[in-house]
């Protein structure tokens, strides 16, 4: 549930927001304001903090209460509105609707809370729609925006929010959360947190999904086995397939549940033919799901590249005599062999190529071409 205990390694941010939720605004630290921006690297717990804050604002107790926390966790609280897009960008109509609903008074709580995850996905035109709402907010509406960096938002929005910067939590902190929240054993939790490089969401997935762990291991093993251009081409194809499998595993069950829920809400029984008048609504849902699948595939490819960066980081650490800092300890023998077969300069060149591949794919270069070009630099 959305509680302060789920926000790890962010004591200062939790203290500030807890005081603000309690209306202890007599000093600058705990002063309540109508708009907040939570920033931090991927996996730092931005959304966890946003929803813990929302639960505190919507509860009479600044530490939250179980009923409100459960409603926030399920996104069913009547005074909570969330915008979390499955697409690459947030649509302007989605923000317009959010702004419209922000004008309503709270139904049961002290505030009406509007959360925008990935606020950096707004184009400038869309951001200007939100800006008008931030300039003239209703008295009891609170906006909570989440983004990797305040530089990802336009300056006029940055000037109207109170920013909180999060740090990457320690591996031990993430592992402790996984043990406590997901009930996995400490050894698996530590491995997942370490391999996820303290990314809370990815650590959860690696700890609870054996398939995700297997796909990650296969990716790194393929990279370590590259000895020729043909090996690089085959490895690139296999990595794309792995990213596709990962994206499918992530979206398939969710898509089926969404379709079932949509049909039920439209009064269509399982197995019943869909009436023609309702087909456009289901088609719209399917279009959204396709866009989410595209985003999931792109995210999956980027995760592979991040994992490869950790692999070559380990290699260069071994080449520099820093074996105690390696991330992928389970591959220590193969990492040592790879380090002995290359120089630190060659390893750095591969890491630079991985970063360049990430930028190319973000710029809509065909992923297969970007991966092949990058993996050629890994030939030893």
WOCORDA-V488416 format. One record per residue. N is the residue number from 0. RES is the residue in one small letter. PHI is phi in degrees with one decimal (999 if undefined). D_FIRST is the distance of its C-alpha to the first C-alpha in whole Angstrom. Layout:
[[N/RES/PHI/D_FIRST] [N/RES/PHI/D_FIRST]]
This chain:
[[0/x/999/0] [1/x/-76.6/4] [2/x/-133.5/6] [3/x/-61.1/9] [4/x/-64.9/9] [5/x/-81.6/8] [6/x/-99.0/11] [7/x/-105.8/14] [8/x/70.8/18] [9/x/-130.0/18] [10/x/-59.1/19] [11/x/-65.1/21] [12/x/-65.0/19] [13/x/-63.2/16] [14/x/-60.7/19] [15/x/-62.9/20] [16/x/-72.9/17] [17/x/-63.3/16] [18/x/-64.2/20] [19/x/-63.8/20] [20/x/-64.9/18] [21/x/-84.7/20] [22/x/63.2/23] [23/x/-85.5/24] [24/x/-101.0/27] [25/x/-70.8/30] [26/x/-125.4/30] [27/x/-65.9/29] [28/x/-65.1/26] [29/x/-101.2/24] [30/x/-65.0/26] [31/x/-82.7/24] [32/x/-140.1/25] [33/x/-86.0/24] [34/x/-144.7/23] [35/x/-128.7/21] [36/x/-126.5/21] [37/x/-103.0/19] [38/x/-119.7/21] [39/x/162.5/21] [40/x/-63.1/22] [41/x/-53.6/20] [42/x/87.4/17] [43/x/-79.1/17] [44/x/99.3/14] [45/x/-58.8/15] [46/x/-69.2/12] [47/x/-57.8/9] [48/x/-68.0/11] [49/x/-60.2/12] [50/x/-77.9/9] [51/x/-64.1/8] [52/x/-64.1/12] [53/x/-59.8/12] [54/x/-62.7/9] [55/x/-67.8/12] [56/x/-67.3/15] [57/x/-84.5/14] [58/x/-101.3/14] [59/x/-75.8/17] [60/x/-103.8/15] [61/x/-62.7/15] [62/x/-88.5/13] [63/x/83.2/10] [64/x/-134.3/10] [65/x/-59.1/8] [66/x/-66.7/10] [67/x/-63.7/9] [68/x/-60.4/6] [69/x/-65.8/6] [70/x/-66.2/9] [71/x/-65.3/8] [72/x/-61.0/5] [73/x/-86.7/9] [74/x/59.8/11] [75/x/-114.5/13] [76/x/-67.2/13] [77/x/-63.6/17] [78/x/-103.8/17] [79/x/-114.4/15] [80/x/-125.4/17] [81/x/-123.0/16] [82/x/-119.1/19] [83/x/-133.5/18] [84/x/-82.1/21] [85/x/-85.3/22] [86/x/-98.7/25] [87/x/-69.4/27] [88/x/-127.9/28] [89/x/-84.6/26] [90/x/-74.4/29] [91/x/-65.4/30] [92/x/-67.4/30] [93/x/-65.9/26] [94/x/-71.3/26] [95/x/-59.7/29] [96/x/-66.4/27] [97/x/-63.9/24] [98/x/-62.2/26] [99/x/-60.5/28] [100/x/-71.3/25] [101/x/-69.5/24] [102/x/-79.4/27] [103/x/-72.9/26] [104/x/-76.3/25] [105/x/-58.1/22] [106/x/-84.7/22] [107/x/-132.7/20] [108/x/-106.3/18] [109/x/-78.3/20] [110/x/-134.1/20] [111/x/-106.5/19] [112/x/-111.9/17] [113/x/-115.2/18] [114/x/-108.0/16] [115/x/-117.1/19] [116/x/-78.6/17] [117/x/52.1/20] [118/x/-63.0/23] [119/x/-70.3/25] [120/x/-86.9/26] [121/x/-89.7/28] [122/x/-71.1/32] [123/x/-60.2/34] [124/x/-61.7/35] [125/x/-67.9/31] [126/x/-59.9/30] [127/x/-67.7/33] [128/x/-65.2/32] [129/x/-66.6/28] [130/x/-55.9/31] [131/x/-61.3/32] [132/x/-71.0/29] [133/x/-73.1/28] [134/x/-74.1/32] [135/x/-131.0/32] [136/x/-78.6/28] [137/x/-59.8/28] [138/x/-59.5/28] [139/x/-115.2/24] [140/x/-106.8/23] [141/x/-120.8/21] [142/x/-99.4/20] [143/x/-129.3/18] [144/x/-103.2/20] [145/x/-125.2/19] [146/x/-160.0/22] [147/x/-62.0/23] [148/x/-149.7/26] [149/x/-67.2/27] [150/x/-68.3/30] [151/x/-80.0/29] [152/x/-110.8/29] [153/x/-68.2/32] [154/x/-56.5/34] [155/x/-67.5/34] [156/x/-74.7/30] [157/x/-58.0/29] [158/x/-75.5/32] [159/x/-114.0/30] [160/x/-125.9/26] [161/x/-99.3/25] [162/x/-92.7/24] [163/x/-127.2/22] [164/x/-101.8/23] [165/x/-98.7/20] [166/x/-109.4/22] [167/x/-75.2/21] [168/x/-69.8/19] [169/x/-73.5/22] [170/x/-57.5/22] [171/x/-62.7/21] [172/x/-65.9/18] [173/x/-66.5/16] [174/x/-60.9/18] [175/x/-62.0/16] [176/x/-63.4/13] [177/x/-63.3/14] [178/x/-62.0/15] [179/x/-69.8/12] [180/x/-88.5/9] [181/x/-105.9/12] [182/x/71.7/15] [183/x/-89.7/17] [184/x/-73.1/21] [185/x/-63.0/21] [186/x/-65.2/24] [187/x/-66.3/22] [188/x/-63.0/19] [189/x/-65.7/22] [190/x/-63.1/24] [191/x/-63.6/21] [192/x/-64.8/20] [193/x/-68.6/24] [194/x/-69.0/25] [195/x/-80.3/22] [196/x/54.6/24] [197/x/70.2/20] [198/x/-76.7/19] [199/x/-60.7/15] [200/x/-64.5/15] [201/x/-69.6/18] [202/x/-61.5/18] [203/x/-59.3/15] [204/x/-67.3/17] [205/x/-64.7/20] [206/x/-75.2/19] [207/x/-111.4/17] [208/x/-128.4/20] [209/x/-63.2/24] [210/x/-62.9/25] [211/x/-64.3/24] [212/x/-64.0/25] [213/x/-65.0/29] [214/x/-65.8/29] [215/x/-65.4/28] [216/x/-60.1/31] [217/x/-64.9/33] [218/x/-60.7/33] [219/x/-68.9/34] [220/x/-64.0/37] [221/x/-62.6/38] [222/x/-64.2/38] [223/x/-71.8/40] [224/x/-96.5/43] [225/x/-78.0/44] [226/x/-126.6/48] [227/x/-152.2/49] [228/x/-62.8/49] [229/x/-63.5/49] [230/x/-61.0/46] [231/x/-64.3/44] [232/x/-65.4/44] [233/x/-65.5/43] [234/x/-64.8/40] [235/x/-62.1/39] [236/x/-63.3/39] [237/x/-67.4/37] [238/x/-65.5/35] [239/x/-63.3/35] [240/x/-64.3/34] [241/x/-63.4/31] [242/x/-61.6/30] [243/x/-65.2/30] [244/x/-62.8/29] [245/x/-64.9/26] [246/x/-64.2/25] [247/x/-64.5/26] [248/x/-62.7/24] [249/x/-74.4/21] [250/x/-101.2/22] [251/x/-59.7/24] [252/x/-66.0/21] [253/x/-63.5/20] [254/x/-61.6/23] [255/x/-63.2/24] [256/x/-65.4/21] [257/x/-64.6/21] [258/x/-64.7/25] [259/x/-61.4/25] [260/x/-64.0/22] [261/x/-63.6/25] [262/x/-63.3/28] [263/x/-64.3/26] [264/x/-67.8/26] [265/x/-89.8/29] [266/x/81.3/31] [267/x/-98.4/32] [268/x/-77.4/32] [269/x/-55.4/31] [270/x/86.5/35] [271/x/-78.1/36] [272/x/-65.7/38] [273/x/-75.1/36] [274/x/-61.3/38] [275/x/-54.9/40] [276/x/-66.2/39] [277/x/-102.0/35] [278/x/-65.4/36] [279/x/-65.2/35] [280/x/-69.6/32] [281/x/-69.8/31] [282/x/-64.5/33] [283/x/-63.3/31] [284/x/-61.7/28] [285/x/-64.6/29] [286/x/-63.7/30] [287/x/-62.5/27] [288/x/-67.3/26] [289/x/-66.1/29] [290/x/-64.9/28] [291/x/-66.3/25] [292/x/-63.3/27] [293/x/-63.4/29] [294/x/-64.9/26] [295/x/-63.7/25] [296/x/-65.3/28] [297/x/-62.5/29] [298/x/-64.5/25] [299/x/-64.7/26] [300/x/-63.9/30] [301/x/-66.0/28] [302/x/-62.0/26] [303/x/-60.9/29] [304/x/-66.9/31] [305/x/-64.6/29] [306/x/-63.5/29] [307/x/-65.8/33] [308/x/-60.7/33] [309/x/-65.1/31] [310/x/-63.7/34] [311/x/-74.8/37] [312/x/-62.6/35] [313/x/-60.3/36] [314/x/-61.2/39] [315/x/-70.3/40] [316/x/-64.0/39] [317/x/-66.2/41] [318/x/-63.7/44] [319/x/-97.0/43] [320/x/78.2/43] [321/x/-114.2/39] [322/x/-65.7/38] [323/x/-73.5/36] [324/x/-103.7/33] [325/x/-69.9/33] [326/x/-91.2/30] [327/x/-94.3/31] [328/x/-61.8/33] [329/x/-65.0/33] [330/x/-110.4/35] [331/x/-59.2/37] [332/x/-64.3/41] [333/x/-66.6/41] [334/x/-65.8/40] [335/x/-62.8/42] [336/x/-62.9/45] [337/x/-65.4/44] [338/x/-65.4/44] [339/x/-74.7/48] [340/x/-89.0/48] [341/x/-145.4/48] [342/x/-107.6/48] [343/x/-55.9/45] [344/x/-63.9/47] [345/x/-66.4/46] [346/x/-65.0/43] [347/x/-63.1/42] [348/x/-63.5/44] [349/x/-67.0/41] [350/x/-62.8/38] [351/x/-62.8/40] [352/x/-66.5/40] [353/x/-64.9/37] [354/x/-61.9/36] [355/x/-65.1/38] [356/x/-63.0/37] [357/x/-61.0/34] [358/x/-67.4/36] [359/x/-64.9/38] [360/x/-66.4/35] [361/x/-62.0/33] [362/x/-87.9/37] [363/x/73.1/37] [364/x/-69.3/40] [365/x/-55.4/40] [366/x/-55.4/37] [367/x/-61.4/40] [368/x/-66.5/42] [369/x/-64.6/40] [370/x/-68.1/39] [371/x/-61.7/42] [372/x/-61.0/44] [373/x/-69.5/41] [374/x/-71.8/42] [375/x/-60.3/45] [376/x/-69.7/45] [377/x/-89.0/43] [378/x/-65.4/47] [379/x/-128.4/48]]
